[in-house]
Amino acid sequence: MKKIILVLVFSLSVSVIIAQKDKRLKGLEKELNNLLKSSKAPGFAVAIVERDKVVYVKGFGYRDYENKIPVDANTLFAIGSTTKAFTSAILGKLREDKKLSFDDSPRKYIPELEFYNDDMNKNIIIKDLMRHSTGLQGNDDSWYFFPTYNKDSLLQHIKHQKPVTGIRQQWHYNNYMFLAQGVIAEKITGKSWEYNISNYFFKPLNMSRSNTTITEMKSATNAAFGYLLDNDGRIRKMNYQDMAGMSPAGSINSSVNDMAKWLITWINEGKYNDKEIIPASYLYEAISSQMVSSAALPSKNSPDMHFANYGYGWNLNSYKGHYRVEHGGNLIGFTASVAFFPSDKLGIVVLTNQNESDVTALARNIISDRMLKEEKINWVKQYTDRQERIRKMQEETEDENASSNIKNTKLSHSNLEDYTGNYYNAGYGNFEVFTKNDSLFLHTTDKTRQFYLNHYHYDTFEAFNIEDGKVNMSWNEFLINFKTNVNGTISEAMFLASTVNPIAFKRMQKKAVKLNVSTLKQYVGKYDLQGTIVNVYTKVNDTGLYLLITGQPEFELIPTEEHKFSIKELEGFIIEFKNLENGVFNELLAIQPDGIYKATRK
């Protein structure tokens, strides 16, 4: 252990000495400390590599803000979607070993994988998964709000995701396609994605601090906590986000010291310490334009922007005339930027424990200006000026935003129980709405996500996350709007999140109430409905109840509440029995979309 510590101290000392001798880095530390202060970030870490050397590495601020424990070069951060380059590179290695072709259908390796239509099933190839060209948009709420460790279960969501454009017509970012890549590799190797990442990259690169799960992150020493800068300017601690089965799209946790080794590999044509880690043929393809992501025309704020394309797990663009390969990452409480300039043999990684932070891009640009010897821009001042403009704009529109909440409105149903039940969408999952202490709550069926529903207006509620048994009222995660059918029954819930169009969740029939034979006899008989006979009966050796009207098919009645039945296969139709005398009911109410009809026992 002592030897390891001495080696670590020595390596850090060497990087400091190199930094002191490099005139490009003069004053950098002061500038990054200024960024830390201006952004109110808890902490961040940076590493700069040039050719095959780390020329600068340092931590700023705190990994544990409450206890003022500082960030250093070995502090673990969630790196989010910068994981994607690792996932695609596994396929690059498998292709080199002739285990697959990027022109293969993904269904060759995952036969159970289905897309929305036959055209997609027949024509999508693995390369489309790698460059975001399937025509499918993100649909991230379906795994974010309904997480599971079962990758196969998540893949089943894909067949319910409707494309927004044709195959290879437009670029649309999609995490599910990186999940599919991870599963393809699992099918070929017979090993988990987590094992493949460690075996192919972590071990040969000696990325000894890096891991792929929240469990490892929580148990690791020197791991950062994630934080949010709330609307009141307070730094608030957040729970770790567990990507669970969606891990191939963004679950790696790493340090800038470890990520520096990853960048050195990409800068040096796939080699680290003269050993091939990534096949050179794949590397060149991965950092070449595979799909146009946007027009990216030069503008006043970005006069050097010439293109914005996508390779395999990498964004490709220009920075002041230099070809830049970069990818950002965001998980709750963390932001990352991993970038390199192939022609300049320069790499920069910035990791922060601030949610959706500008720090990573700002620090990357500050460092890029220095290392590329380009004109220095005061990025911190630009940031603070922009934040001030945003603050003023928010103040000016505060009243207008508040008006979207219509005050003093009431629910269409005074009984909260009417909103309870299970709701289902095949492309997302299930959730249950239930009451507790005169309030509505929602949780996914496996209870991994739990929310308090606060009345917003009419039949719309705000969903606030419950963390460690406490409701976090800092911001609502989403809105949910309950819809009634024509007979006034709550029939579906519209899921309203910022990243997608409203998603409809159908309210499932309440679990059938079990009735014994003697109870069923109370309902059996013939009822006169304005001259039409309604026959209610049971069957021998059957505990069900059935209804038959002459000229119509037989209907099975499903008990839902006391003396109330739904009609199987007919949504919005309810049969209610009333007026119990001498052990039998004398009235039958047929509650239908067009009205309520009463029938009397013959």
C-alpha positions as CSV (number, residue, x, y, z in Angstrom):
1,M,0.0,0.0,0.0
2,K,2.8,2.4,0.9
3,K,4.5,1.8,-2.5
4,I,1.2,2.6,-4.3
5,I,0.8,5.8,-2.4
6,L,4.4,6.8,-3.2
7,V,3.9,6.1,-6.9
8,L,0.7,8.2,-6.9
9,V,2.3,11.1,-5.1
10,F,5.3,10.9,-7.5
11,S,3.0,10.9,-10.6
12,L,1.1,13.9,-9.3
13,S,4.3,15.8,-8.5
14,V,5.6,15.2,-12.1
15,S,2.4,16.6,-13.6
16,V,2.7,19.7,-11.3
17,I,6.4,20.2,-12.4
18,I,5.4,19.8,-16.1
19,A,2.6,22.4,-15.6
20,Q,5.0,24.8,-13.9
21,K,7.3,24.6,-16.9
22,D,4.6,24.9,-19.6
23,K,3.9,28.6,-20.2
24,R,0.5,27.8,-21.7
25,L,-0.7,26.8,-18.2
26,K,0.5,29.9,-16.4
27,G,-2.4,31.4,-14.4
28,L,-4.7,28.4,-15.3
29,E,-5.3,27.4,-11.7
30,K,-6.4,31.0,-10.8
31,E,-8.8,31.0,-13.7
32,L,-10.3,27.6,-12.8
33,N,-10.8,28.7,-9.2
34,N,-12.6,31.8,-10.5
35,L,-14.8,29.4,-12.5
36,L,-15.5,27.4,-9.4
37,K,-16.6,30.5,-7.5
38,S,-18.7,32.0,-10.3
39,S,-20.5,28.8,-11.1
40,K,-21.2,27.8,-7.4
41,A,-20.1,24.3,-8.3
42,P,-19.3,22.1,-5.3
43,G,-16.3,20.8,-7.1
44,F,-14.7,19.6,-10.3
45,A,-11.5,17.9,-11.6
46,V,-9.5,18.4,-14.8
47,A,-6.8,16.4,-16.6
48,I,-4.9,17.5,-19.7
49,V,-3.0,15.0,-21.9
50,E,-0.7,15.7,-24.7
51,R,0.5,12.9,-26.9
52,D,1.2,10.1,-24.4
53,K,1.7,12.3,-21.3
54,V,-0.5,13.8,-18.6
55,V,0.6,17.5,-18.5
56,Y,-1.8,18.7,-15.9
57,V,-4.2,17.2,-13.4
58,K,-5.9,18.8,-10.5
59,G,-9.1,18.9,-8.3
60,F,-11.0,22.0,-7.3
61,G,-13.6,22.4,-4.6
62,Y,-15.2,19.6,-2.7
63,R,-16.4,16.1,-3.4
64,D,-18.3,16.2,-0.1
65,Y,-19.6,19.8,0.2
66,E,-21.2,19.5,3.7
67,N,-18.0,18.1,5.2
68,K,-15.6,20.1,3.0
69,I,-13.7,17.1,1.8
70,P,-11.7,18.2,-1.3
71,V,-11.8,16.8,-4.8
72,D,-8.5,15.4,-6.1
73,A,-7.4,13.7,-9.3
74,N,-8.6,10.3,-8.1
75,T,-12.1,11.4,-7.0
76,L,-14.8,9.3,-8.6
77,F,-17.6,11.0,-10.6
78,A,-20.4,9.6,-12.6
79,I,-19.4,10.3,-16.3
80,G,-22.9,9.7,-17.8
81,S,-23.1,9.4,-21.6
82,T,-19.3,9.6,-22.1
83,T,-19.8,5.9,-21.4
84,K,-21.1,5.5,-24.9
85,A,-17.6,5.6,-26.5
86,F,-16.7,2.6,-24.4
87,T,-19.8,0.6,-25.4
88,S,-19.3,1.1,-29.1
89,A,-15.6,0.4,-28.8
90,I,-16.5,-3.1,-27.5
91,L,-18.3,-3.7,-30.8
92,G,-15.2,-2.3,-32.6
93,K,-13.0,-5.0,-30.9
94,L,-15.6,-7.7,-31.7
95,R,-15.6,-6.7,-35.4
96,E,-11.8,-6.8,-35.4
97,D,-12.1,-10.4,-34.2
98,K,-14.6,-11.2,-37.0
99,K,-17.4,-11.8,-34.5
100,L,-19.8,-9.3,-36.2
101,S,-20.3,-6.8,-39.0
102,F,-21.6,-3.3,-38.4
103,D,-23.9,-4.0,-41.4
104,D,-25.5,-6.9,-39.6
105,S,-29.1,-6.6,-38.3
106,P,-29.1,-6.3,-34.5
107,R,-31.8,-8.9,-34.6
108,K,-29.2,-11.4,-35.8
109,Y,-27.8,-11.4,-32.3
110,I,-31.0,-10.4,-30.4
111,P,-33.8,-12.3,-32.2
112,E,-36.4,-11.1,-29.6
113,L,-35.6,-7.5,-30.4
114,E,-38.5,-5.8,-32.3
115,F,-38.9,-2.4,-33.7
116,Y,-42.1,-0.5,-34.4
117,N,-42.7,-1.8,-37.9
118,D,-41.4,-4.3,-40.4
119,D,-39.4,-1.7,-42.3
120,M,-37.4,-1.0,-39.2
121,N,-37.1,-4.7,-38.4
122,K,-35.7,-5.5,-41.8
123,N,-33.5,-2.5,-42.5
124,I,-32.0,-1.2,-39.3
125,I,-28.3,-2.3,-39.0
126,I,-25.9,-2.2,-36.1
127,K,-24.3,0.9,-37.5
128,D,-27.6,2.7,-37.1
129,L,-27.5,2.0,-33.4
130,M,-24.0,3.4,-33.1
131,R,-24.6,6.7,-34.9
132,H,-28.2,7.5,-33.8
133,S,-29.8,7.0,-37.2
134,T,-32.7,4.7,-36.5
135,G,-35.3,7.4,-36.7
136,L,-36.3,6.9,-33.0
137,Q,-36.2,9.8,-30.6
138,G,-35.0,9.5,-27.0
139,N,-38.0,8.1,-25.0
140,D,-35.7,8.5,-22.0
141,D,-38.6,8.9,-19.5
142,S,-39.5,5.2,-20.1
143,W,-36.3,4.0,-18.4
144,Y,-35.7,7.0,-16.1
145,F,-39.1,6.7,-14.4
146,F,-39.5,2.9,-14.8
147,P,-36.0,1.5,-14.2
148,T,-35.2,-2.2,-14.1
149,Y,-32.0,-4.2,-14.0
150,N,-33.4,-6.6,-16.6
151,K,-31.9,-5.4,-19.9
152,D,-34.2,-7.8,-21.9
153,S,-37.2,-6.2,-20.3
154,L,-36.1,-2.7,-21.3
155,L,-35.5,-3.8,-24.9
156,Q,-39.2,-4.8,-25.1
157,H,-40.1,-1.2,-24.8
158,I,-38.5,-0.5,-28.2
159,K,-41.3,-2.1,-30.3
160,H,-43.7,0.4,-28.8
161,Q,-41.6,3.5,-29.7
162,K,-42.9,5.2,-32.9
163,P,-40.2,6.6,-35.1
164,V,-40.2,10.4,-35.8
165,T,-38.5,10.0,-39.1
166,G,-37.2,7.4,-41.6
167,I,-34.1,5.2,-41.1
168,R,-30.9,7.2,-41.8
169,Q,-32.9,10.4,-42.6
170,Q,-32.2,12.4,-39.5
171,W,-30.0,12.1,-36.4
172,H,-31.9,11.5,-33.1
173,Y,-30.2,10.8,-29.9
174,N,-31.3,7.5,-28.3
175,N,-30.0,5.7,-25.2
176,Y,-31.9,2.6,-26.0
177,M,-29.7,1.9,-29.0
178,F,-26.6,1.9,-26.8
179,L,-28.4,-0.5,-24.5
180,A,-28.9,-2.7,-27.6
181,Q,-25.2,-2.5,-28.4
182,G,-24.3,-3.6,-24.9
183,V,-26.7,-6.6,-25.2
184,I,-25.3,-7.6,-28.6
185,A,-21.8,-7.8,-27.0
186,E,-23.3,-9.8,-24.2
187,K,-24.8,-12.3,-26.6
188,I,-21.5,-12.7,-28.5
189,T,-19.2,-12.9,-25.5
190,G,-21.4,-14.7,-23.1
191,K,-20.4,-12.1,-20.5
192,S,-22.2,-9.1,-19.1
193,W,-21.6,-5.6,-20.4
194,E,-20.1,-4.7,-17.1
195,Y,-17.5,-7.5,-17.4
196,N,-16.7,-6.6,-21.0
197,I,-16.0,-3.0,-20.0
198,S,-13.6,-4.1,-17.3
199,N,-12.0,-6.8,-19.3
200,Y,-11.5,-4.8,-22.5
201,F,-10.6,-1.4,-21.1
202,F,-10.4,-0.9,-17.3
203,K,-7.8,-3.7,-16.7
204,P,-5.5,-3.2,-19.7
205,L,-5.5,0.6,-19.1
206,N,-5.1,0.1,-15.4
207,M,-8.2,2.2,-14.8
208,S,-8.2,0.8,-11.3
209,R,-10.5,3.4,-9.8
210,S,-13.3,3.0,-12.4
211,N,-16.4,1.0,-12.0
212,T,-19.8,0.5,-13.7
213,T,-22.5,0.4,-10.9
214,I,-24.0,2.6,-8.2
215,T,-23.3,-0.1,-5.6
216,E,-19.6,0.2,-6.3
217,M,-19.8,4.0,-6.4
218,K,-21.4,4.0,-2.9
219,S,-18.9,1.7,-1.4
220,A,-15.8,3.3,-3.0
221,T,-13.5,5.6,-1.1
222,N,-12.9,9.1,-2.5
223,A,-16.2,9.2,-4.4
224,A,-18.0,12.5,-5.0
225,F,-21.6,13.2,-4.0
226,G,-23.8,14.8,-6.6
227,Y,-25.3,18.3,-6.0
228,L,-27.9,20.7,-7.5
229,L,-27.8,24.5,-7.5
230,D,-31.4,25.2,-6.7
231,N,-33.5,28.3,-7.7
232,D,-32.5,30.0,-4.5
233,G,-28.8,29.6,-5.2
234,R,-28.3,26.9,-2.6
235,I,-26.1,23.9,-3.2
236,R,-28.3,20.9,-2.4
237,K,-27.2,17.3,-2.2
238,M,-28.9,14.7,-4.5
239,N,-29.3,11.0,-4.4
240,Y,-27.2,8.9,-6.8
241,Q,-29.0,8.0,-10.1
242,D,-29.0,4.3,-10.8
243,M,-29.2,3.6,-14.5
244,A,-29.8,0.0,-13.7
245,G,-30.3,-2.0,-16.9
246,M,-29.6,1.0,-19.1
247,S,-26.0,0.8,-18.0
248,P,-24.4,0.6,-21.5
249,A,-25.7,4.1,-22.3
250,G,-24.1,5.8,-19.3
251,S,-23.3,4.1,-16.0
252,I,-19.5,4.3,-15.8
253,N,-18.0,6.1,-12.7
254,S,-14.4,7.3,-13.1
255,S,-11.7,9.8,-12.1
256,V,-9.8,12.3,-14.3
257,N,-6.6,10.3,-13.7
258,D,-8.3,7.2,-15.1
259,M,-10.0,9.0,-18.0
260,A,-6.6,10.5,-18.9
261,K,-5.5,7.0,-19.9
262,W,-8.6,6.5,-22.0
263,L,-7.9,9.8,-23.9
264,I,-4.2,8.9,-24.4
265,T,-5.4,5.7,-26.1
266,W,-7.6,7.6,-28.5
267,I,-4.9,10.2,-29.3
268,N,-2.3,7.5,-30.0
269,E,-4.3,5.5,-32.6
270,G,-5.7,3.1,-30.1
271,K,-2.5,2.2,-28.2
272,Y,-1.5,2.6,-24.6
273,N,2.1,1.9,-23.6
274,D,2.6,0.6,-27.2
275,K,-0.2,-2.0,-26.6
276,E,-3.3,-2.0,-28.9
277,I,-6.4,-1.4,-26.8
278,I,-8.7,-0.2,-29.6
279,P,-8.3,-1.4,-33.2
280,A,-6.9,1.5,-35.3
281,S,-9.3,0.8,-38.2
282,Y,-12.3,1.1,-35.8
283,L,-10.9,4.2,-34.1
284,Y,-10.6,6.2,-37.3
285,E,-14.1,5.2,-38.3
286,A,-15.5,6.1,-34.8
287,I,-14.1,9.7,-35.0
288,S,-15.2,10.2,-38.6
289,S,-18.6,11.6,-39.6
290,Q,-21.2,8.9,-39.7
291,M,-24.2,11.1,-39.4
292,V,-25.0,14.8,-39.6
293,S,-26.4,15.8,-36.2
294,S,-27.2,19.5,-37.1
295,A,-26.5,22.3,-39.5
296,A,-24.2,24.0,-37.0
297,L,-23.8,27.2,-39.1
298,P,-21.3,29.8,-37.9
299,S,-23.0,32.5,-35.7
300,K,-22.1,35.6,-33.8
301,N,-21.6,33.5,-30.6
302,S,-19.9,30.6,-32.4
303,P,-18.1,32.1,-35.5
304,D,-15.7,29.1,-35.7
305,M,-18.5,26.5,-35.9
306,H,-18.3,24.7,-39.2
307,F,-20.0,21.3,-38.7
308,A,-21.7,19.2,-36.0
309,N,-21.6,15.5,-36.8
310,Y,-21.6,12.2,-35.0
311,G,-19.3,9.2,-35.2
312,Y,-19.7,6.2,-32.9
313,G,-20.3,7.4,-29.4
314,W,-18.6,10.7,-30.2
315,N,-19.7,14.2,-31.2
316,L,-17.6,15.8,-33.9
317,N,-17.3,19.5,-34.4
318,S,-14.8,22.3,-34.9
319,Y,-13.2,24.6,-32.3
320,K,-11.4,27.7,-33.7
321,G,-10.3,25.7,-36.8
322,H,-9.3,22.6,-34.8
323,Y,-11.1,19.2,-35.3
324,R,-12.6,18.3,-32.0
325,V,-14.0,14.9,-30.9
326,E,-16.1,15.3,-27.7
327,H,-19.0,13.9,-25.7
328,G,-20.8,15.2,-22.7
329,G,-22.4,13.3,-19.9
330,N,-25.2,14.1,-17.5
331,L,-26.5,12.0,-14.6
332,I,-28.4,13.4,-11.6
333,G,-25.9,15.5,-9.7
334,F,-23.0,15.1,-12.2
335,T,-21.8,16.5,-15.5
336,A,-18.8,15.4,-17.6
337,S,-17.0,16.4,-20.8
338,V,-14.4,14.2,-22.5
339,A,-12.7,15.8,-25.5
340,F,-9.7,15.5,-27.7
341,F,-8.2,17.1,-30.8
342,P,-6.7,14.3,-32.9
343,S,-4.6,16.5,-35.1
344,D,-3.2,18.4,-32.1
345,K,-2.6,15.3,-30.0
346,L,-4.4,17.0,-27.1
347,G,-7.0,15.7,-24.7
348,I,-9.1,17.3,-22.0
349,V,-11.4,15.7,-19.4
350,V,-13.5,17.7,-17.0
351,L,-15.8,16.0,-14.3
352,T,-18.0,17.9,-11.9
353,N,-20.5,17.0,-9.2
354,Q,-22.9,19.7,-10.2
355,N,-26.2,18.8,-12.0
356,E,-26.5,19.9,-15.6
357,S,-23.5,22.1,-15.2
358,D,-21.9,24.6,-17.6
359,V,-18.6,24.1,-15.7
360,T,-17.4,21.2,-17.9
361,A,-17.7,23.0,-21.2
362,L,-16.3,26.3,-19.8
363,A,-13.3,24.6,-18.2
364,R,-12.7,22.7,-21.5
365,N,-12.8,25.9,-23.5
366,I,-10.5,27.8,-21.1
367,I,-8.0,25.0,-21.3
368,S,-8.4,24.6,-25.1
369,D,-7.6,28.3,-25.7
370,R,-4.4,28.0,-23.8
371,M,-3.2,24.6,-25.1
372,L,-4.0,25.4,-28.7
373,K,-2.4,28.9,-28.4
374,E,-5.6,30.5,-29.6
375,E,-7.0,33.9,-28.6
376,K,-8.2,33.6,-25.0
377,I,-11.8,34.3,-24.4
378,N,-13.0,35.3,-20.9
379,W,-15.4,32.4,-20.7
380,V,-16.2,33.0,-17.0
381,K,-17.3,36.6,-17.7
382,Q,-19.4,35.3,-20.7
383,Y,-21.0,32.8,-18.4
384,T,-21.8,35.3,-15.5
385,D,-23.2,37.8,-18.0
386,R,-25.4,35.1,-19.5
387,Q,-26.6,34.0,-16.1
388,E,-27.5,37.6,-15.2
389,R,-29.5,38.0,-18.4
390,I,-31.3,34.7,-17.6
391,R,-32.1,35.9,-14.1
392,K,-33.6,39.1,-15.3
393,M,-35.6,37.3,-18.0
394,Q,-37.0,34.9,-15.3
395,E,-38.0,37.8,-13.1
396,E,-39.8,39.5,-16.0
397,T,-41.7,36.3,-16.9
398,E,-42.3,35.1,-13.4
399,D,-45.9,36.4,-13.3
400,E,-46.6,35.0,-16.7
401,N,-45.3,31.6,-15.8
402,A,-47.4,31.6,-12.6
403,S,-50.5,32.1,-14.6
404,S,-50.2,28.7,-16.2
405,N,-51.4,27.4,-12.8
406,I,-55.2,28.2,-12.7
407,K,-56.0,28.9,-9.1
408,N,-59.1,27.8,-7.0
409,T,-60.0,24.9,-9.3
410,K,-61.5,21.7,-8.1
411,L,-61.1,18.0,-8.9
412,S,-63.9,16.5,-11.1
413,H,-64.1,13.7,-8.5
414,S,-64.3,14.7,-4.8
415,N,-63.3,11.2,-3.7
416,L,-59.6,10.7,-4.2
417,E,-60.2,6.9,-4.3
418,D,-61.6,7.5,-7.8
419,Y,-58.1,8.3,-9.1
420,T,-56.4,5.3,-7.5
421,G,-55.5,2.1,-9.4
422,N,-52.9,0.7,-11.7
423,Y,-52.0,2.4,-15.0
424,Y,-50.2,0.9,-17.9
425,N,-48.4,1.8,-21.1
426,A,-46.6,-1.0,-23.0
427,G,-43.7,1.2,-24.0
428,Y,-43.1,2.5,-20.5
429,G,-44.4,0.4,-17.7
430,N,-46.8,0.3,-14.8
431,F,-47.5,2.6,-12.0
432,E,-50.0,2.6,-9.1
433,V,-51.8,5.6,-7.7
434,F,-52.9,5.2,-4.1
435,T,-54.1,7.3,-1.2
436,K,-52.3,7.9,2.1
437,N,-53.3,10.4,4.8
438,D,-55.8,12.1,2.5
439,S,-53.3,12.6,-0.2
440,L,-52.5,10.9,-3.5
441,F,-49.2,9.1,-4.1
442,L,-47.7,7.3,-7.1
443,H,-45.1,4.6,-7.3
444,T,-43.8,2.3,-10.1
445,T,-45.0,-1.3,-9.6
446,D,-41.6,-2.4,-8.2
447,K,-41.6,0.8,-6.0
448,T,-38.2,1.9,-7.2
449,R,-39.6,5.4,-7.9
450,Q,-42.1,7.0,-5.5
451,F,-43.8,10.4,-5.8
452,Y,-46.2,12.6,-3.9
453,L,-49.0,14.1,-6.1
454,N,-49.8,17.7,-5.3
455,H,-53.0,19.1,-6.8
456,Y,-52.0,21.7,-9.5
457,H,-55.3,22.5,-11.1
458,Y,-58.5,20.7,-12.3
459,D,-57.5,17.0,-12.7
460,T,-53.8,17.8,-13.0
461,F,-51.2,17.0,-10.3
462,E,-47.5,17.8,-9.8
463,A,-45.3,14.8,-9.0
464,F,-42.6,15.4,-6.4
465,N,-39.9,12.8,-5.8
466,I,-39.7,11.0,-2.5
467,E,-36.1,10.6,-1.3
468,D,-35.3,8.7,1.8
469,G,-38.9,8.8,2.9
470,K,-39.1,12.6,2.5
471,V,-40.9,14.6,-0.2
472,N,-38.5,16.8,-2.2
473,M,-40.6,19.9,-3.0
474,S,-37.7,21.7,-4.7
475,W,-39.1,21.0,-8.2
476,N,-41.7,18.8,-9.7
477,E,-40.5,15.9,-11.8
478,F,-43.5,15.8,-14.1
479,L,-47.2,16.6,-14.3
480,I,-49.9,14.0,-14.5
481,N,-53.4,14.7,-15.9
482,F,-56.2,12.3,-15.2
483,K,-58.8,11.8,-18.0
484,T,-62.4,10.6,-17.6
485,N,-64.4,8.6,-20.1
486,V,-67.9,9.5,-21.2
487,N,-69.6,8.0,-18.1
488,G,-67.4,10.0,-15.8
489,T,-65.0,7.2,-14.7
490,I,-61.2,7.9,-14.6
491,S,-59.9,5.9,-17.6
492,E,-56.4,7.1,-18.2
493,A,-53.6,9.3,-17.0
494,M,-51.5,11.6,-19.2
495,F,-47.9,11.6,-18.3
496,L,-46.5,15.1,-19.0
497,A,-42.7,15.4,-18.8
498,S,-40.5,18.0,-20.4
499,T,-38.6,15.6,-22.7
500,V,-41.6,14.0,-24.5
501,N,-45.0,14.6,-25.8
502,P,-47.8,13.5,-23.4
503,I,-47.9,9.8,-22.9
504,A,-51.2,8.0,-22.2
505,F,-51.3,5.4,-19.4
506,K,-54.5,3.3,-19.5
507,R,-56.2,2.7,-16.2
508,M,-56.4,-1.0,-15.7
509,Q,-59.5,-2.6,-14.3
510,K,-59.3,-3.0,-10.6
511,K,-58.4,-6.4,-9.4
512,A,-61.4,-8.6,-9.5
513,V,-63.3,-9.2,-6.2
514,K,-63.7,-12.9,-5.6
515,L,-67.3,-14.0,-5.0
516,N,-68.7,-17.3,-3.7
517,V,-71.6,-19.2,-5.3
518,S,-74.1,-18.1,-2.7
519,T,-73.3,-14.5,-3.3
520,L,-73.6,-14.8,-7.0
521,K,-77.1,-16.2,-6.7
522,Q,-78.2,-12.8,-5.4
523,Y,-77.7,-11.4,-8.9
524,V,-79.0,-14.3,-11.0
525,G,-82.2,-13.8,-12.8
526,K,-84.0,-12.1,-15.7
527,Y,-84.4,-8.3,-15.8
528,D,-86.8,-6.3,-18.0
529,L,-85.0,-3.4,-19.7
530,Q,-87.9,-1.5,-21.5
531,G,-89.2,-4.7,-23.1
532,T,-85.7,-6.2,-23.7
533,I,-84.8,-9.2,-21.4
534,V,-81.4,-9.1,-19.8
535,N,-80.5,-12.6,-18.5
536,V,-77.9,-12.8,-15.7
537,Y,-76.6,-16.3,-14.9
538,T,-73.8,-18.6,-13.7
539,K,-72.5,-21.8,-15.2
540,V,-72.0,-25.2,-13.7
541,N,-68.6,-25.6,-12.1
542,D,-67.8,-21.9,-12.8
543,T,-67.6,-19.1,-10.3
544,G,-68.2,-16.5,-13.0
545,L,-71.2,-14.3,-13.7
546,Y,-72.5,-13.8,-17.2
547,L,-74.9,-11.5,-19.0
548,L,-76.8,-12.2,-22.2
549,I,-79.2,-10.0,-24.2
550,T,-81.0,-11.6,-27.1
551,G,-79.2,-11.0,-30.4
552,Q,-75.9,-10.0,-28.7
553,P,-72.9,-12.1,-27.6
554,E,-72.4,-13.4,-24.1
555,F,-70.6,-11.0,-21.8
556,E,-68.6,-12.0,-18.7
557,L,-69.1,-9.7,-15.7
558,I,-66.0,-8.8,-13.6
559,P,-66.6,-7.8,-10.0
560,T,-64.8,-4.6,-9.1
561,E,-66.6,-3.1,-6.2
562,E,-69.5,-4.1,-4.0
563,H,-72.4,-5.0,-6.2
564,K,-70.6,-3.5,-9.2
565,F,-69.2,-5.3,-12.3
566,S,-67.3,-4.2,-15.3
567,I,-68.1,-5.9,-18.7
568,K,-65.1,-7.8,-19.9
569,E,-63.9,-6.4,-23.3
570,L,-66.2,-3.3,-23.1
571,E,-64.5,-0.3,-21.6
572,G,-66.7,2.2,-19.9
573,F,-69.7,-0.2,-19.3
574,I,-70.7,-0.9,-15.7
575,I,-73.4,-3.1,-14.3
576,E,-74.7,-2.3,-10.8
577,F,-77.2,-4.3,-8.8
578,K,-79.6,-2.5,-6.4
579,N,-82.6,-3.0,-4.1
580,L,-81.7,-6.2,-2.3
581,E,-84.9,-7.9,-0.9
582,N,-85.4,-11.5,0.3
583,G,-81.8,-12.5,-0.7
584,V,-82.0,-11.2,-4.3
585,F,-81.5,-7.9,-6.2
586,N,-84.5,-6.4,-7.9
587,E,-82.9,-3.8,-10.0
588,L,-80.0,-3.7,-12.5
589,L,-78.4,-0.5,-13.7
590,A,-76.6,-0.5,-17.0
591,I,-74.2,2.4,-16.8
592,Q,-73.2,3.1,-20.4
593,P,-71.4,5.9,-22.2
594,D,-74.7,7.3,-23.5
595,G,-76.6,7.1,-20.2
596,I,-77.8,5.0,-17.3
597,Y,-80.6,2.5,-18.0
598,K,-82.7,0.7,-15.2
599,A,-84.0,-2.9,-15.6
600,T,-86.3,-4.5,-13.0
601,R,-86.3,-8.2,-12.1
602,K,-89.1,-10.2,-13.8
